[in-house]
Amino acid sequence: MGIKSKSKKVVELQRQREVMGVEEAPTYYSNSVEIATSLWDIRIRFGELKEASREHLIVKNLATVYLSPAHAKAVSVLLAEKIKDYELTFGAIPTAPISPDTAEK
């Protein structure tokens, strides 16, 4: 994987990248993410929240992606940089409570 990063901790590889199958790959909007780890991989499950109450959530599972820990760490560095760039351009992103139980009362 060629990784471009401003971070000095991530090696920058310069390669021409050809992406195949773009037309066939599904595109999803996700507003629900579940992350689980094991010794060998990290699982990210993307879903769409369909209904929510204080006692119950209905989430439609859209896609599950498995990454090696090294790949997940590289993705997290790149994602953090993109969020930082976004906030420098558009302002701070407000954060929502993780669950209804953590919401301010």
Residue, then its C-alpha position, 0 to 999 in steps of 0.5 A: m500500500g502506498i501511504k502518503s502522509k505529512s507525518k514523519k512516522v509514516v513512510e511516504l511511497q511515491r507510486q503511480r496508483e491504478v484503481m480497478g473496479v471503482e464502478e462495481a464497488p458499492t458506496y455507503y453512507s454510514n452513521s454507525v461504526e463498531i470496532a472490534t480487535s483480536l490478536w490478528d486483526i481489527r474489524i470495522r463494521f459500518g452501519e446505518l442507524k435506522e431508529a434510536s431510542r434510549e433503550h433500543l437501537i436499530v442498525k442496518n449492517l452495511a459492510t465489515v472490513y478487516l484490517s491488520p493492526a499495522h494497516a489499521k494504524a496507518v489508516s488512523v494516522l491518515l484519517a487524523e491528518k484528514i480531519k485536522d486539515y478539514e478542521l483547519t479549513f472549515g472549523a472544529i467538528p462538534t462531537a456527539p455523545i457516544s451513547p445516549d447514556t453519556a449525553e448531558k442531562 
